[in-house]
């Protein structure tokens, strides 16, 4: 039985085979005939001499080299394909690896932003540093990190300010919160919204605490009113309590001051004081009652003053004594005493008198001045006079006294 070989891979072929069982190449009829012929030639050559055998060996060697050279182009086709597959695999792995890194970076960035918005700055910074290790050249991460670090610094300042507040060092807390507000004026974005709100809230708390401490030493309505204006726009439970304390102090100071003025009959001043207090507490029952009392006493005082004025004008003095004496030379000596019943000082008192004879006939009239010049309410004054050439018993009568007083 004659065996044939595949010209592509050299595999022996079964008789009448159409395809090679090893490489799958189709066996052409021409090739089959050639192979059969070649086999027959090889058989005949075996019976020849050694020289022919050697030539046949050489020919066989050439045939094998030819087979190898025919196999090489097939192998060259597979090498690029394998290289492509290897490179594609590496690129695919690199792509998905980079995608995984990107996903991790974005997740860390988002988590850091959320943590920062909740005020967890250390946690946010830790996440951004972890993301930066995965993507060292990602500028957005660096920018986010700087922004959160600034926010952390601002937050630390607020904590320091709150510490000053807790120690009742309101001046230092107030100064620091003012500086922080100026720094935050250039900051914007979601990260700073809560910080801006916290600064405003802290400033209000400091203002309330400062006012609460200040009012302890205030003693005037105007000073308390100015402190009330400072906290008027603040809306919180704490500020409402401070407002109530201030209003109570205003009412009490108003009552004390107006009552003192009322005691001194300073009705206009007392009413002004009460009205000022009512401008802060318009419905305060104590102030309203005090105002009514002032108005009533003012009216009574005015009525009394009117009567008093009439008295001071018409009956400010009372004659206490008057004596007259005729001496041997015919002169009449008289002297008298009077007292001031006025409610105010009176001065320049003049006593007018008349002389009557024993039959009651008018002889003359004249006047003398009272000493001292000014009489305070309740003071006594004296007067005296001499009339010559009378030579008879007379009666001296005081018919009028005049005086002056300042209205």
Secondary structure, DSSP 8 states (H G I E B T S, - for coil): ---EE-TTT--EE-TT-SB-TTT--B--HHHHHHHHHHHHHHHHHTTS-HHHHHHHHHHHHHHHHHHHHHHHHHHHHHHHHHHHHHHHHHHHHHHHHHHHHHHHHHHHHHHHHHHHHTT-HHHHHHHHHHHHHH-TT-HHHHHHHHHHHHHHHHHHHHHHHHHHHHTT-HHHHHHHHHHHHHHHTT--SHHHHHHHHHHHHHHHHHHHHHHHHHGGG--SHHHHHHHHHHHTT--SHHHHHHHHHHHHHHHHHHHHHHHHHHHTT-HHHHHHHHHHHHTT-TT-HHHHHHHHHHHHHHHHHHHHHHHHHHHHHH--EEEEEEEEEE-TTS-EEEEEEEEE--SS-EEEEEEEEEEE-TT--EEEEEEEE-BSSEE-TT-EEEEEEEE-S--S--EEEEEEEEEE---
